[in-house]
């Protein structure tokens, strides 16, 4: 198993800003997974490990973009119709078997290679054909309806960059360049567990004071959506020894450990001491709401992310902090999700010095897109995530937001699969 650089999580400082934390991830975290070569169909969703350099032009030859007639532009009359004999035919997969001669037109179909000597294609809708002759309208520009060789991707160009997660169009481009397989990073192997004596699996009996475990199922889906292979270690009780045993077992065959709950500073929060038995833990207390308590550390050489127990805080800290960290560990190139300017349909006051993420939905108001804040703010109100479109971001400097102000909006579609 590849190892992390020493003290890669020793970022130091209390109440780091979100941007400072992300900058540290970008600067100090390196991939921990090896590479492998897989067939093209198996590369979907994987992270490309090496640049794909085009070994050919795409398209490989000049070809027609339409059905029509290929001619030499120099043969066309600039101010009146041109009449030329139709003396050949070219179709996709069936090129003309000779160069085109001056003073003739070649019947050509979409995708057919352009005959040598022809440089322009007149669409068939703009032509009239009678008795082997074609009438061509004046005014077409030289090179019209001709695709040049290499106009999509030129030989020697980087077609796909290392670090990008491969989508359907990426696989199509690789196939168009003749690739049967790609070098990708092995999926990140993640051990996932929840902590808490009060937490139960769905379907189990629910005694007084107990709750069902929502976080583990959310996190498993989020991790799988990032291409991780997830091992479910279930729910561990609030006892240091039991947690330490589980973390030791998890570190043996995984690249990352993700926990939820037990990372605050209360008497029943035992993740810190359990990790310190086996490695090191650097509390990363972010200037963020919701979700200030986030623990980052290592169990031996295996990194650990300890997320809060409240489900909304889990979602927010995952998409803001854990997601970029996981992608970097998995070999992805740094890429922050897109945020969009929208108009605030509400007023709000906050403490300066921390970044806040407010759950909101979008609606149209004339030509403007307006963010409507969810009515309830609690970090335990999971329905607020389900019924919102994304997060309004209020930075550390702001303290009061007036209705109608422009704000940044992070759609869940950017960060939640």
WORA-V287866 format. One record per residue. N is the residue number from 0. SS is DSSP state (H for helix, E for strand, - for the rest). PHI is phi in whole degrees, 0 to 359 (999 if undefined). PSI is psi in whole degrees, -180 to 180 (NA if undefined). Layout:
# WORA-V287866
((N:SS:PHI:PSI) (N:SS:PHI:PSI))
This chain:
# WORA-V287866
((0:-:999:131) (1:-:295:147) (2:-:253:153) (3:-:282:158) (4:-:294:154) (5:-:302:138) (6:-:54:38) (7:-:294:-18) (8:-:255:4) (9:-:279:67) (10:-:279:-20) (11:-:72:168) (12:-:81:149) (13:-:260:148) (14:-:50:59) (15:E:296:147) (16:-:287:158) (17:H:299:-44) (18:H:294:-37) (19:H:294:-40) (20:H:297:-44) (21:H:294:-37) (22:H:296:-38) (23:H:295:-41) (24:H:300:-48) (25:H:298:-36) (26:H:275:-31) (27:H:242:-17) (28:-:267:137) (29:-:236:159) (30:-:300:146) (31:-:241:10) (32:-:246:152) (33:-:276:174) (34:E:258:159) (35:E:208:156) (36:E:256:128) (37:E:231:155) (38:E:298:154) (39:H:307:-45) (40:H:298:-27) (41:H:275:-3) (42:H:271:-7) (43:-:300:130) (44:-:81:-6) (45:-:274:164) (46:E:260:123) (47:E:293:130) (48:-:267:-24) (49:-:225:147) (50:-:305:138) (51:E:266:111) (52:E:265:128) (53:-:293:128) (54:-:260:8) (55:-:204:165) (56:-:282:148) (57:E:229:116) (58:-:293:158) (59:-:288:-16) (60:-:212:156) (61:-:298:140) (62:E:211:168) (63:E:276:137) (64:-:273:-9) (65:-:216:169) (66:-:278:132) (67:E:176:-139) (68:E:224:124) (69:E:270:132) (70:E:218:168) (71:-:273:125) (72:H:302:-31) (73:H:295:-18) (74:H:277:-10) (75:-:273:138) (76:-:284:132) (77:-:288:-24) (78:-:234:7) (79:-:202:171) (80:-:298:149) (81:E:246:136) (82:E:246:124) (83:E:228:149) (84:E:285:142) (85:E:267:113) (86:E:240:3) (87:E:196:176) (88:E:216:137) (89:E:225:130) (90:E:230:165) (91:-:301:126) (92:-:83:-6) (93:E:223:77) (94:-:289:160) (95:-:299:137) (96:-:272:18) (97:-:202:164) (98:-:293:150) (99:-:286:143) (100:-:261:153) (101:-:298:145) (102:-:82:16) (103:E:226:162) (104:E:241:144) (105:E:246:124) (106:E:295:126) (107:E:224:152) (108:-:237:159) (109:-:307:130) (110:-:89:-10) (111:-:289:141) (112:E:300:139) (113:-:290:129) (114:-:295:142) (115:-:304:135) (116:-:99:-17) (117:-:253:140) (118:-:228:0) (119:E:216:145) (120:E:235:126) (121:E:266:127) (122:E:300:144) (123:H:297:-27) (124:H:294:-21) (125:H:260:13) (126:E:238:157) (127:E:232:130) (128:E:241:133) (129:E:204:129) (130:-:54:44) (131:-:77:6) (132:E:243:147) (133:E:240:134) (134:E:263:124) (135:E:248:127) (136:-:290:153) (137:-:281:164) (138:-:101:-4) (139:-:284:142) (140:-:278:156) (141:-:296:134) (142:-:86:2) (143:-:300:140) (144:-:61:25) (145:E:244:127) (146:E:268:128) (147:-:279:150) (148:-:299:131) (149:-:78:8) (150:-:289:-21) (151:-:277:-64) (152:E:225:130) (153:-:268:147) (154:-:306:132) (155:-:92:-11) (156:-:280:150) (157:E:286:111) (158:E:277:-42) (159:E:225:136) (160:-:265:142) (161:-:303:141) (162:-:98:-10) (163:-:270:144) (164:E:279:129) (165:-:280:122) (166:-:255:175) (167:H:305:-46) (168:H:297:-32) (169:H:295:-42) (170:H:294:-36) (171:H:298:-42) (172:H:294:-43) (173:H:299:-42) (174:H:295:-40) (175:H:297:-25) (176:-:269:8) (177:-:86:13) (178:-:278:133) (179:-:259:-18) (180:E:210:162) (181:E:224:150) (182:E:271:119) (183:E:230:165) (184:E:281:142) (185:-:298:144) (186:-:301:143) (187:-:292:128) (188:E:266:118) (189:E:242:129) (190:E:265:129) (191:E:237:132) (192:E:211:154) (193:E:252:157) (194:E:235:153) (195:-:134:128) (196:-:293:-22) (197:-:273:-7) (198:E:267:135) (199:E:231:154) (200:-:287:145) (201:-:305:138) (202:-:96:-20) (203:-:282:163) (204:-:297:145) (205:-:243:95) (206:-:289:168) (207:-:305:135) (208:-:84:-5) (209:-:266:160) (210:E:223:156) (211:E:279:149) (212:-:277:103) (213:-:271:-34) (214:H:298:-43) (215:H:297:-37) (216:H:286:-38) (217:H:297:-48) (218:H:294:-38) (219:H:300:-42) (220:H:293:-42) (221:H:297:-44) (222:H:293:-44) (223:H:298:-38) (224:H:296:-21) (225:-:266:7) (226:-:90:8) (227:-:281:153) (228:E:261:118) (229:E:255:131) (230:E:253:124) (231:E:271:112) (232:E:264:9) (233:E:72:-151) (234:E:251:129) (235:E:251:143) (236:-:288:166) (237:-:280:64) (238:-:222:130) (239:H:302:-44) (240:H:296:-43) (241:H:295:-41) (242:H:296:-44) (243:H:298:-42) (244:H:298:-43) (245:H:294:-44) (246:H:296:-38) (247:H:296:-44) (248:H:295:-40) (249:H:294:-36) (250:H:288:-18) (251:H:292:-34) (252:-:228:22) (253:-:229:158) (254:-:266:-16) (255:E:202:145) (256:E:242:131) (257:E:238:127) (258:E:237:159) (259:E:228:137) (260:-:87:157) (261:-:76:20) (262:-:247:8) (263:-:275:-159) (264:-:246:16) (265:-:282:170) (266:-:294:-24) (267:-:261:12) (268:-:258:105) (269:-:249:4) (270:H:298:-42) (271:H:304:-55) (272:H:293:-35) (273:H:295:-42) (274:H:292:-41) (275:H:293:-22) (276:H:298:-34) (277:H:250:-17) (278:-:194:-121) (279:E:213:149) (280:E:225:130) (281:E:244:106) (282:E:299:128) (283:E:247:93) (284:E:269:108) (285:E:272:147) (286:-:278:76) (287:E:213:148) (288:E:220:129) (289:-:279:161) (290:-:107:34) (291:-:301:-45) (292:E:283:107) (293:E:229:126) (294:E:254:132) (295:E:236:134) (296:E:194:-164) (297:E:220:139) (298:E:256:99) (299:-:66:-120) (300:-:259:6) (301:E:262:123) (302:E:292:152) (303:E:228:136) (304:E:244:119) (305:E:254:112) (306:E:262:161) (307:-:296:175) (308:-:267:-29) (309:-:289:133) (310:H:296:-37) (311:H:293:-41) (312:H:296:-34) (313:H:298:-49) (314:H:299:-48) (315:H:296:-49) (316:H:291:-29) (317:H:294:-52) (318:H:289:-30) (319:H:277:-42) (320:H:244:-54) (321:H:293:-39) (322:H:301:-53) (323:H:296:-34) (324:H:295:-45) (325:H:297:-45) (326:H:297:-38) (327:H:293:-44) (328:H:300:-34) (329:-:277:-1) (330:-:100:2) (331:-:286:147) (332:-:289:148) (333:-:302:130) (334:-:202:112) (335:-:273:143) (336:-:297:152) (337:-:283:137) (338:-:245:155) (339:E:231:142) (340:E:284:129) (341:E:223:168) (342:E:266:134) (343:E:284:126) (344:-:265:27) (345:-:202:162) (346:-:256:153) (347:E:200:145) (348:E:239:143) (349:-:214:166) (350:-:283:133) (351:-:290:158) (352:-:97:-8) (353:-:225:154) (354:E:265:133) (355:E:242:146) (356:E:239:114) (357:E:254:131) (358:E:288:133) (359:E:208:158) (360:E:246:160) (361:E:254:143) (362:E:217:160) (363:E:270:137) (364:E:228:89) (365:-:67:-124) (366:-:271:-4) (367:E:261:152) (368:E:257:126) (369:E:243:136) (370:E:267:127) (371:E:250:118) (372:E:291:140) (373:-:297:145) (374:-:293:-30) (375:-:244:140) (376:-:260:-11) (377:-:304:142) (378:-:288:-9) (379:-:259:3) (380:-:270:87) (381:-:295:-31) (382:H:298:-22) (383:H:293:-29) (384:H:284:-44) (385:H:300:-38) (386:-:261:13) (387:-:244:161) (388:-:265:-17) (389:E:170:-159) (390:E:237:130) (391:E:277:131) (392:E:255:122) (393:E:246:119) (394:-:283:177) (395:-:296:-29) (396:-:282:-23) (397:-:280:150) (398:-:229:-25) (399:E:216:130) (400:E:248:126) (401:-:266:142) (402:-:303:136) (403:-:95:-10) (404:-:288:156) (405:E:276:135) (406:E:226:163) (407:E:272:139) (408:E:234:126) (409:E:256:107) (410:E:291:142) (411:H:299:-27) (412:H:297:-20) (413:H:281:-24) (414:H:228:-9) (415:-:236:120) (416:-:283:NA))
